[in-house]
Amino acid sequence: MRGVLEPDDQQYAGRGAASGYWAAYLKQAGYDGIVIQGAAKSPQYLFINDGKPELRNAREFLGQRLS
């Protein structure tokens, strides 16, 4: 993830990259990108099912390896 803090309004403008098939699946589902604003009070992940986005609790994934 790369980004910059905008000096005028203190908004963070970031850019992420995805490898593998995830980005292609996102595009195939009709999305060109995802914008998330604000900050969660606890770890969350983005779940999209049938075009309906949902932030879900990610505590169960903390400490797990991503391999």
C-alpha positions, 0 to 999 in steps of 0.5 A: 500500500502506498499513499500520501496525507493530503495537507489541505484536509488531512485525508489519506490518499492511498493506492493498493495492489493485489496479485494473483486472481483477486484483482481479476475477480474484483474487475469481473464482478464489476468493480474498478476499485474500492474506496474505504473511508474512516477507521475501524475501532477493531480489526475488520475485513471487507466481504462482498457477496452478490454486490453487497459489501459488508465489513466483518469482524477480523479478530479470528484471523489475528496472528494467523499466517498468510501462506 
